[in-house]
Amino acid sequence: MRATLTISLPPVLRRDVSRAAKAQRVSESKFVRRAVQKQLWADAFEETRRQLVPIARAQRIYTDEDVFNIVS
């Protein structure tokens, strides 16, 4: 079930959303949904990375090559 969320945007940002949605040929709602989903994914990724980097460093894993050598 969908729920409505009302947000307030400054005029310039509102115009930019409208233009970007038109350029991508999607509705403004779909454009904003995608933007929110991307931000939530990025936030989750960064949080996961923040938690895992110290563990990797403790195991002397610093680069993609280090990971490749472990899994190969």
PDB file of N, CA, C and O in Angstrom:
ATOM      1  N   MET A   1       0.845  -1.167   0.000  1.00  0.00           N
ATOM      2  CA  MET A   1       0.000   0.000   0.000  1.00  0.00           C
ATOM      3  C   MET A   1       0.899   1.241   0.000  1.00  0.00           C
ATOM      4  O   MET A   1       1.892   1.295   0.724  1.00  0.00           O
ATOM      5  N   ARG A   2       0.554   2.202  -0.789  1.00  0.00           N
ATOM      6  CA  ARG A   2       1.325   3.438  -0.868  1.00  0.00           C
ATOM      7  C   ARG A   2       0.841   4.429   0.178  1.00  0.00           C
ATOM      8  O   ARG A   2      -0.323   4.435   0.579  1.00  0.00           O
ATOM      9  N   ALA A   3       1.772   5.258   0.599  1.00  0.00           N
ATOM     10  CA  ALA A   3       1.451   6.348   1.519  1.00  0.00           C
ATOM     11  C   ALA A   3       1.991   7.628   0.904  1.00  0.00           C
ATOM     12  O   ALA A   3       3.013   7.615   0.217  1.00  0.00           O
ATOM     13  N   THR A   4       1.320   8.703   1.146  1.00  0.00           N
ATOM     14  CA  THR A   4       1.729   9.993   0.598  1.00  0.00           C
ATOM     15  C   THR A   4       2.595  10.726   1.602  1.00  0.00           C
ATOM     16  O   THR A   4       2.302  10.753   2.797  1.00  0.00           O
ATOM     17  N   LEU A   5       3.671  11.322   1.098  1.00  0.00           N
ATOM     18  CA  LEU A   5       4.565  12.152   1.902  1.00  0.00           C
ATOM     19  C   LEU A   5       4.629  13.507   1.225  1.00  0.00           C
ATOM     20  O   LEU A   5       4.988  13.599   0.051  1.00  0.00           O
ATOM     21  N   THR A   6       4.292  14.533   1.936  1.00  0.00           N
ATOM     22  CA  THR A   6       4.344  15.881   1.394  1.00  0.00           C
ATOM     23  C   THR A   6       5.634  16.532   1.850  1.00  0.00           C
ATOM     24  O   THR A   6       5.958  16.533   3.037  1.00  0.00           O
ATOM     25  N   ILE A   7       6.377  17.093   0.882  1.00  0.00           N
ATOM     26  CA  ILE A   7       7.622  17.773   1.229  1.00  0.00           C
ATOM     27  C   ILE A   7       7.594  19.190   0.663  1.00  0.00           C
ATOM     28  O   ILE A   7       6.830  19.503  -0.250  1.00  0.00           O
ATOM     29  N   SER A   8       8.433  20.016   1.223  1.00  0.00           N
ATOM     30  CA  SER A   8       8.547  21.390   0.766  1.00  0.00           C
ATOM     31  C   SER A   8       9.929  21.561   0.144  1.00  0.00           C
ATOM     32  O   SER A   8      10.935  21.181   0.742  1.00  0.00           O
ATOM     33  N   LEU A   9       9.977  22.130  -1.049  1.00  0.00           N
ATOM     34  CA  LEU A   9      11.242  22.356  -1.744  1.00  0.00           C
ATOM     35  C   LEU A   9      11.390  23.828  -2.081  1.00  0.00           C
ATOM     36  O   LEU A   9      10.409  24.503  -2.393  1.00  0.00           O
ATOM     37  N   PRO A  10      12.611  24.324  -2.017  1.00  0.00           N
ATOM     38  CA  PRO A  10      12.835  25.687  -2.494  1.00  0.00           C
ATOM     39  C   PRO A  10      12.532  25.738  -3.997  1.00  0.00           C
ATOM     40  O   PRO A  10      12.665  24.722  -4.680  1.00  0.00           O
ATOM     41  N   PRO A  11      12.134  26.884  -4.517  1.00  0.00           N
ATOM     42  CA  PRO A  11      11.753  26.984  -5.930  1.00  0.00           C
ATOM     43  C   PRO A  11      12.803  26.455  -6.910  1.00  0.00           C
ATOM     44  O   PRO A  11      12.458  25.795  -7.890  1.00  0.00           O
ATOM     45  N   VAL A  12      14.054  26.737  -6.656  1.00  0.00           N
ATOM     46  CA  VAL A  12      15.100  26.288  -7.597  1.00  0.00           C
ATOM     47  C   VAL A  12      15.203  24.765  -7.603  1.00  0.00           C
ATOM     48  O   VAL A  12      15.318  24.160  -8.668  1.00  0.00           O
ATOM     49  N   LEU A  13      15.165  24.146  -6.440  1.00  0.00           N
ATOM     50  CA  LEU A  13      15.231  22.684  -6.373  1.00  0.00           C
ATOM     51  C   LEU A  13      13.989  22.074  -7.000  1.00  0.00           C
ATOM     52  O   LEU A  13      14.080  21.062  -7.694  1.00  0.00           O
ATOM     53  N   ARG A  14      12.850  22.665  -6.768  1.00  0.00           N
ATOM     54  CA  ARG A  14      11.589  22.185  -7.372  1.00  0.00           C
ATOM     55  C   ARG A  14      11.688  22.214  -8.884  1.00  0.00           C
ATOM     56  O   ARG A  14      11.282  21.264  -9.554  1.00  0.00           O
ATOM     57  N   ARG A  15      12.230  23.304  -9.432  1.00  0.00           N
ATOM     58  CA  ARG A  15      12.405  23.421 -10.874  1.00  0.00           C
ATOM     59  C   ARG A  15      13.376  22.359 -11.391  1.00  0.00           C
ATOM     60  O   ARG A  15      13.142  21.746 -12.432  1.00  0.00           O
ATOM     61  N   ASP A  16      14.462  22.149 -10.653  1.00  0.00           N
ATOM     62  CA  ASP A  16      15.458  21.154 -11.064  1.00  0.00           C
ATOM     63  C   ASP A  16      14.880  19.744 -11.066  1.00  0.00           C
ATOM     64  O   ASP A  16      15.175  18.958 -11.966  1.00  0.00           O
ATOM     65  N   VAL A  17      14.065  19.418 -10.076  1.00  0.00           N
ATOM     66  CA  VAL A  17      13.406  18.109 -10.034  1.00  0.00           C
ATOM     67  C   VAL A  17      12.502  17.950 -11.249  1.00  0.00           C
ATOM     68  O   VAL A  17      12.516  16.913 -11.913  1.00  0.00           O
ATOM     69  N   SER A  18      11.731  18.966 -11.528  1.00  0.00           N
ATOM     70  CA  SER A  18      10.819  18.914 -12.663  1.00  0.00           C
ATOM     71  C   SER A  18      11.580  18.710 -13.974  1.00  0.00           C
ATOM     72  O   SER A  18      11.200  17.870 -14.789  1.00  0.00           O
ATOM     73  N   ARG A  19      12.637  19.467 -14.172  1.00  0.00           N
ATOM     74  CA  ARG A  19      13.434  19.349 -15.398  1.00  0.00           C
ATOM     75  C   ARG A  19      14.092  17.974 -15.515  1.00  0.00           C
ATOM     76  O   ARG A  19      14.090  17.364 -16.585  1.00  0.00           O
ATOM     77  N   ALA A  20      14.651  17.496 -14.412  1.00  0.00           N
ATOM     78  CA  ALA A  20      15.329  16.195 -14.439  1.00  0.00           C
ATOM     79  C   ALA A  20      14.336  15.071 -14.719  1.00  0.00           C
ATOM     80  O   ALA A  20      14.640  14.146 -15.473  1.00  0.00           O
ATOM     81  N   ALA A  21      13.156  15.148 -14.118  1.00  0.00           N
ATOM     82  CA  ALA A  21      12.133  14.126 -14.353  1.00  0.00           C
ATOM     83  C   ALA A  21      11.722  14.121 -15.829  1.00  0.00           C
ATOM     84  O   ALA A  21      11.591  13.061 -16.440  1.00  0.00           O
ATOM     85  N   LYS A  22      11.524  15.301 -16.387  1.00  0.00           N
ATOM     86  CA  LYS A  22      11.169  15.387 -17.807  1.00  0.00           C
ATOM     87  C   LYS A  22      12.277  14.829 -18.683  1.00  0.00           C
ATOM     88  O   LYS A  22      12.005  14.117 -19.650  1.00  0.00           O
ATOM     89  N   ALA A  23      13.521  15.143 -18.356  1.00  0.00           N
ATOM     90  CA  ALA A  23      14.655  14.655 -19.142  1.00  0.00           C
ATOM     91  C   ALA A  23      14.739  13.129 -19.106  1.00  0.00           C
ATOM     92  O   ALA A  23      15.138  12.501 -20.086  1.00  0.00           O
ATOM     93  N   GLN A  24      14.362  12.543 -17.980  1.00  0.00           N
ATOM     94  CA  GLN A  24      14.389  11.087 -17.847  1.00  0.00           C
ATOM     95  C   GLN A  24      13.073  10.438 -18.263  1.00  0.00           C
ATOM     96  O   GLN A  24      12.937   9.215 -18.257  1.00  0.00           O
ATOM     97  N   ARG A  25      12.122  11.269 -18.617  1.00  0.00           N
ATOM     98  CA  ARG A  25      10.800  10.800 -19.046  1.00  0.00           C
ATOM     99  C   ARG A  25      10.116   9.937 -17.994  1.00  0.00           C
ATOM    100  O   ARG A  25       9.569   8.873 -18.284  1.00  0.00           O
ATOM    101  N   VAL A  26      10.169  10.435 -16.761  1.00  0.00           N
ATOM    102  CA  VAL A  26       9.460   9.790 -15.655  1.00  0.00           C
ATOM    103  C   VAL A  26       8.668  10.867 -14.919  1.00  0.00           C
ATOM    104  O   VAL A  26       8.908  12.062 -15.086  1.00  0.00           O
ATOM    105  N   SER A  27       7.739  10.423 -14.117  1.00  0.00           N
ATOM    106  CA  SER A  27       6.982  11.394 -13.316  1.00  0.00           C
ATOM    107  C   SER A  27       7.894  11.974 -12.235  1.00  0.00           C
ATOM    108  O   SER A  27       8.916  11.390 -11.876  1.00  0.00           O
ATOM    109  N   GLU A  28       7.498  13.126 -11.736  1.00  0.00           N
ATOM    110  CA  GLU A  28       8.260  13.728 -10.645  1.00  0.00           C
ATOM    111  C   GLU A  28       8.262  12.812  -9.424  1.00  0.00           C
ATOM    112  O   GLU A  28       9.270  12.699  -8.726  1.00  0.00           O
ATOM    113  N   SER A  29       7.145  12.169  -9.175  1.00  0.00           N
ATOM    114  CA  SER A  29       7.065  11.241  -8.033  1.00  0.00           C
ATOM    115  C   SER A  29       8.062  10.103  -8.194  1.00  0.00           C
ATOM    116  O   SER A  29       8.775   9.756  -7.252  1.00  0.00           O
ATOM    117  N   LYS A  30       8.111   9.522  -9.391  1.00  0.00           N
ATOM    118  CA  LYS A  30       9.044   8.424  -9.624  1.00  0.00           C
ATOM    119  C   LYS A  30      10.489   8.910  -9.499  1.00  0.00           C
ATOM    120  O   LYS A  30      11.336   8.210  -8.944  1.00  0.00           O
ATOM    121  N   PHE A  31      10.766  10.098 -10.011  1.00  0.00           N
ATOM    122  CA  PHE A  31      12.113  10.656  -9.916  1.00  0.00           C
ATOM    123  C   PHE A  31      12.523  10.806  -8.450  1.00  0.00           C
ATOM    124  O   PHE A  31      13.628  10.424  -8.066  1.00  0.00           O
ATOM    125  N   VAL A  32      11.629  11.364  -7.639  1.00  0.00           N
ATOM    126  CA  VAL A  32      11.930  11.576  -6.222  1.00  0.00           C
ATOM    127  C   VAL A  32      12.047  10.236  -5.495  1.00  0.00           C
ATOM    128  O   VAL A  32      12.927  10.075  -4.649  1.00  0.00           O
ATOM    129  N   ARG A  33      11.169   9.265  -5.810  1.00  0.00           N
ATOM    130  CA  ARG A  33      11.276   7.936  -5.192  1.00  0.00           C
ATOM    131  C   ARG A  33      12.636   7.320  -5.466  1.00  0.00           C
ATOM    132  O   ARG A  33      13.278   6.780  -4.564  1.00  0.00           O
ATOM    133  N   ARG A  34      13.076   7.405  -6.731  1.00  0.00           N
ATOM    134  CA  ARG A  34      14.389   6.860  -7.086  1.00  0.00           C
ATOM    135  C   ARG A  34      15.505   7.565  -6.322  1.00  0.00           C
ATOM    136  O   ARG A  34      16.434   6.920  -5.834  1.00  0.00           O
ATOM    137  N   ALA A  35      15.412   8.873  -6.221  1.00  0.00           N
ATOM    138  CA  ALA A  35      16.439   9.643  -5.508  1.00  0.00           C
ATOM    139  C   ALA A  35      16.499   9.229  -4.034  1.00  0.00           C
ATOM    140  O   ALA A  35      17.583   9.081  -3.470  1.00  0.00           O
ATOM    141  N   VAL A  36      15.345   9.045  -3.424  1.00  0.00           N
ATOM    142  CA  VAL A  36      15.301   8.639  -2.020  1.00  0.00           C
ATOM    143  C   VAL A  36      15.867   7.228  -1.877  1.00  0.00           C
ATOM    144  O   VAL A  36      16.645   6.965  -0.960  1.00  0.00           O
ATOM    145  N   GLN A  37      15.486   6.322  -2.773  1.00  0.00           N
ATOM    146  CA  GLN A  37      16.006   4.952  -2.720  1.00  0.00           C
ATOM    147  C   GLN A  37      17.522   4.933  -2.869  1.00  0.00           C
ATOM    148  O   GLN A  37      18.208   4.210  -2.147  1.00  0.00           O
ATOM    149  N   LYS A  38      18.051   5.726  -3.804  1.00  0.00           N
ATOM    150  CA  LYS A  38      19.501   5.790  -4.000  1.00  0.00           C
ATOM    151  C   LYS A  38      20.196   6.311  -2.754  1.00  0.00           C
ATOM    152  O   LYS A  38      21.245   5.794  -2.368  1.00  0.00           O
ATOM    153  N   GLN A  39      19.626   7.326  -2.121  1.00  0.00           N
ATOM    154  CA  GLN A  39      20.238   7.883  -0.916  1.00  0.00           C
ATOM    155  C   GLN A  39      20.207   6.889   0.224  1.00  0.00           C
ATOM    156  O   GLN A  39      21.187   6.755   0.957  1.00  0.00           O
ATOM    157  N   LEU A  40      19.091   6.187   0.387  1.00  0.00           N
ATOM    158  CA  LEU A  40      19.002   5.186   1.456  1.00  0.00           C
ATOM    159  C   LEU A  40      20.007   4.066   1.228  1.00  0.00           C
ATOM    160  O   LEU A  40      20.628   3.589   2.178  1.00  0.00           O
ATOM    161  N   TRP A  41      20.175   3.636  -0.039  1.00  0.00           N
ATOM    162  CA  TRP A  41      21.154   2.603  -0.361  1.00  0.00           C
ATOM    163  C   TRP A  41      22.566   3.107  -0.053  1.00  0.00           C
ATOM    164  O   TRP A  41      23.365   2.392   0.550  1.00  0.00           O
ATOM    165  N   ALA A  42      22.865   4.328  -0.465  1.00  0.00           N
ATOM    166  CA  ALA A  42      24.195   4.897  -0.222  1.00  0.00           C
ATOM    167  C   ALA A  42      24.473   5.009   1.274  1.00  0.00           C
ATOM    168  O   ALA A  42      25.583   4.721   1.720  1.00  0.00           O
ATOM    169  N   ASP A  43      23.481   5.422   2.046  1.00  0.00           N
ATOM    170  CA  ASP A  43      23.650   5.529   3.498  1.00  0.00           C
ATOM    171  C   ASP A  43      23.918   4.155   4.116  1.00  0.00           C
ATOM    172  O   ASP A  43      24.789   4.019   4.975  1.00  0.00           O
ATOM    173  N   ALA A  44      23.166   3.130   3.678  1.00  0.00           N
ATOM    174  CA  ALA A  44      23.362   1.775   4.195  1.00  0.00           C
ATOM    175  C   ALA A  44      24.739   1.247   3.818  1.00  0.00           C
ATOM    176  O   ALA A  44      25.409   0.610   4.631  1.00  0.00           O
ATOM    177  N   PHE A  45      25.159   1.513   2.586  1.00  0.00           N
ATOM    178  CA  PHE A  45      26.477   1.085   2.128  1.00  0.00           C
ATOM    179  C   PHE A  45      27.568   1.730   2.981  1.00  0.00           C
ATOM    180  O   PHE A  45      28.484   1.047   3.438  1.00  0.00           O
ATOM    181  N   GLU A  46      27.472   3.025   3.192  1.00  0.00           N
ATOM    182  CA  GLU A  46      28.485   3.727   3.978  1.00  0.00           C
ATOM    183  C   GLU A  46      28.517   3.246   5.421  1.00  0.00           C
ATOM    184  O   GLU A  46      29.591   3.139   6.012  1.00  0.00           O
ATOM    185  N   GLU A  47      27.368   2.958   5.990  1.00  0.00           N
ATOM    186  CA  GLU A  47      27.319   2.445   7.358  1.00  0.00           C
ATOM    187  C   GLU A  47      27.965   1.066   7.432  1.00  0.00           C
ATOM    188  O   GLU A  47      28.726   0.783   8.357  1.00  0.00           O
ATOM    189  N   THR A  48      27.664   0.218   6.469  1.00  0.00           N
ATOM    190  CA  THR A  48      28.277  -1.112   6.418  1.00  0.00           C
ATOM    191  C   THR A  48      29.784  -0.988   6.266  1.00  0.00           C
ATOM    192  O   THR A  48      30.546  -1.676   6.946  1.00  0.00           O
ATOM    193  N   ARG A  49      30.208  -0.107   5.368  1.00  0.00           N
ATOM    194  CA  ARG A  49      31.641   0.111   5.154  1.00  0.00           C
ATOM    195  C   ARG A  49      32.306   0.633   6.433  1.00  0.00           C
ATOM    196  O   ARG A  49      33.392   0.185   6.801  1.00  0.00           O
ATOM    197  N   ARG A  50      31.656   1.567   7.096  1.00  0.00           N
ATOM    198  CA  ARG A  50      32.206   2.119   8.340  1.00  0.00           C
ATOM    199  C   ARG A  50      32.425   1.026   9.377  1.00  0.00           C
ATOM    200  O   ARG A  50      33.400   1.065  10.128  1.00  0.00           O
ATOM    201  N   GLN A  51      31.518   0.051   9.420  1.00  0.00           N
ATOM    202  CA  GLN A  51      31.638  -1.031  10.387  1.00  0.00           C
ATOM    203  C   GLN A  51      32.687  -2.066   9.971  1.00  0.00           C
ATOM    204  O   GLN A  51      33.368  -2.632  10.825  1.00  0.00           O
ATOM    205  N   LEU A  52      32.821  -2.315   8.667  1.00  0.00           N
ATOM    206  CA  LEU A  52      33.688  -3.395   8.209  1.00  0.00           C
ATOM    207  C   LEU A  52      35.141  -2.990   7.972  1.00  0.00           C
ATOM    208  O   LEU A  52      36.032  -3.835   8.064  1.00  0.00           O
ATOM    209  N   VAL A  53      35.398  -1.733   7.674  1.00  0.00           N
ATOM    210  CA  VAL A  53      36.777  -1.313   7.395  1.00  0.00           C
ATOM    211  C   VAL A  53      37.705  -1.608   8.574  1.00  0.00           C
ATOM    212  O   VAL A  53      38.789  -2.146   8.350  1.00  0.00           O
ATOM    213  N   PRO A  54      37.343  -1.287   9.803  1.00  0.00           N
ATOM    214  CA  PRO A  54      38.258  -1.618  10.905  1.00  0.00           C
ATOM    215  C   PRO A  54      38.538  -3.121  11.023  1.00  0.00           C
ATOM    216  O   PRO A  54      39.652  -3.518  11.366  1.00  0.00           O
ATOM    217  N   ILE A  55      37.545  -3.947  10.742  1.00  0.00           N
ATOM    218  CA  ILE A  55      37.735  -5.398  10.788  1.00  0.00           C
ATOM    219  C   ILE A  55      38.701  -5.832   9.690  1.00  0.00           C
ATOM    220  O   ILE A  55      39.586  -6.655   9.924  1.00  0.00           O
ATOM    221  N   ALA A  56      38.528  -5.279   8.500  1.00  0.00           N
ATOM    222  CA  ALA A  56      39.428  -5.606   7.390  1.00  0.00           C
ATOM    223  C   ALA A  56      40.846  -5.144   7.701  1.00  0.00           C
ATOM    224  O   ALA A  56      41.805  -5.882   7.476  1.00  0.00           O
ATOM    225  N   ARG A  57      40.981  -3.937   8.214  1.00  0.00           N
ATOM    226  CA  ARG A  57      42.312  -3.406   8.541  1.00  0.00           C
ATOM    227  C   ARG A  57      43.010  -4.292   9.576  1.00  0.00           C
ATOM    228  O   ARG A  57      44.216  -4.521   9.488  1.00  0.00           O
ATOM    229  N   ALA A  58      42.252  -4.785  10.548  1.00  0.00           N
ATOM    230  CA  ALA A  58      42.821  -5.658  11.574  1.00  0.00           C
ATOM    231  C   ALA A  58      43.361  -6.950  10.965  1.00  0.00           C
ATOM    232  O   ALA A  58      44.265  -7.577  11.518  1.00  0.00           O
ATOM    233  N   GLN A  59      42.799  -7.340   9.818  1.00  0.00           N
ATOM    234  CA  GLN A  59      43.249  -8.543   9.115  1.00  0.00           C
ATOM    235  C   GLN A  59      44.226  -8.207   7.984  1.00  0.00           C
ATOM    236  O   GLN A  59      44.542  -9.049   7.143  1.00  0.00           O
ATOM    237  N   ARG A  60      44.693  -6.963   7.986  1.00  0.00           N
ATOM    238  CA  ARG A  60      45.657  -6.466   7.003  1.00  0.00           C
ATOM    239  C   ARG A  60      45.109  -6.530   5.570  1.00  0.00           C
ATOM    240  O   ARG A  60      45.831  -6.843   4.623  1.00  0.00           O
ATOM    241  N   ILE A  61      43.841  -6.231   5.443  1.00  0.00           N
ATOM    242  CA  ILE A  61      43.194  -6.141   4.132  1.00  0.00           C
ATOM    243  C   ILE A  61      43.014  -4.656   3.828  1.00  0.00           C
ATOM    244  O   ILE A  61      42.266  -3.952   4.506  1.00  0.00           O
ATOM    245  N   TYR A  62      43.725  -4.196   2.782  1.00  0.00           N
ATOM    246  CA  TYR A  62      43.715  -2.774   2.464  1.00  0.00           C
ATOM    247  C   TYR A  62      43.220  -2.465   1.057  1.00  0.00           C
ATOM    248  O   TYR A  62      42.700  -1.376   0.816  1.00  0.00           O
ATOM    249  N   THR A  63      43.370  -3.393   0.131  1.00  0.00           N
ATOM    250  CA  THR A  63      43.063  -3.114  -1.272  1.00  0.00           C
ATOM    251  C   THR A  63      42.185  -4.201  -1.863  1.00  0.00           C
ATOM    252  O   THR A  63      41.985  -5.253  -1.257  1.00  0.00           O
ATOM    253  N   ASP A  64      41.660  -3.933  -3.063  1.00  0.00           N
ATOM    254  CA  ASP A  64      40.914  -4.950  -3.790  1.00  0.00           C
ATOM    255  C   ASP A  64      41.794  -6.151  -4.087  1.00  0.00           C
ATOM    256  O   ASP A  64      41.328  -7.291  -4.087  1.00  0.00           O
ATOM    257  N   GLU A  65      43.055  -5.892  -4.338  1.00  0.00           N
ATOM    258  CA  GLU A  65      43.992  -6.989  -4.617  1.00  0.00           C
ATOM    259  C   GLU A  65      44.140  -7.901  -3.398  1.00  0.00           C
ATOM    260  O   GLU A  65      44.242  -9.120  -3.536  1.00  0.00           O
ATOM    261  N   ASP A  66      44.149  -7.303  -2.210  1.00  0.00           N
ATOM    262  CA  ASP A  66      44.205  -8.112  -0.997  1.00  0.00           C
ATOM    263  C   ASP A  66      43.006  -9.042  -0.913  1.00  0.00           C
ATOM    264  O   ASP A  66      43.152 -10.216  -0.573  1.00  0.00           O
ATOM    265  N   VAL A  67      41.826  -8.530  -1.218  1.00  0.00           N
ATOM    266  CA  VAL A  67      40.605  -9.345  -1.205  1.00  0.00           C
ATOM    267  C   VAL A  67      40.700 -10.426  -2.261  1.00  0.00           C
ATOM    268  O   VAL A  67      40.373 -11.582  -1.994  1.00  0.00           O
ATOM    269  N   PHE A  68      41.145 -10.064  -3.468  1.00  0.00           N
ATOM    270  CA  PHE A  68      41.270 -11.025  -4.559  1.00  0.00           C
ATOM    271  C   PHE A  68      42.196 -12.170  -4.165  1.00  0.00           C
ATOM    272  O   PHE A  68      41.895 -13.333  -4.435  1.00  0.00           O
ATOM    273  N   ASN A  69      43.317 -11.849  -3.530  1.00  0.00           N
ATOM    274  CA  ASN A  69      44.258 -12.882  -3.115  1.00  0.00           C
ATOM    275  C   ASN A  69      43.652 -13.829  -2.087  1.00  0.00           C
ATOM    276  O   ASN A  69      43.983 -15.015  -2.063  1.00  0.00           O
ATOM    277  N   ILE A  70      42.779 -13.323  -1.250  1.00  0.00           N
ATOM    278  CA  ILE A  70      42.132 -14.167  -0.238  1.00  0.00           C
ATOM    279  C   ILE A  70      41.127 -15.102  -0.882  1.00  0.00           C
ATOM    280  O   ILE A  70      41.063 -16.278  -0.521  1.00  0.00           O
ATOM    281  N   VAL A  71      40.342 -14.609  -1.826  1.00  0.00           N
ATOM    282  CA  VAL A  71      39.274 -15.422  -2.398  1.00  0.00           C
ATOM    283  C   VAL A  71      39.733 -16.281  -3.584  1.00  0.00           C
ATOM    284  O   VAL A  71      38.990 -17.145  -4.050  1.00  0.00           O
ATOM    285  N   SER A  72      40.919 -16.050  -4.054  1.00  0.00           N
ATOM    286  CA  SER A  72      41.417 -16.839  -5.201  1.00  0.00           C
ATOM    287  C   SER A  72      42.080 -18.112  -4.740  1.00  0.00           C
ATOM    288  O   SER A  72      42.554 -18.895  -5.563  1.00  0.00           O
TER     289      SER A  72
END
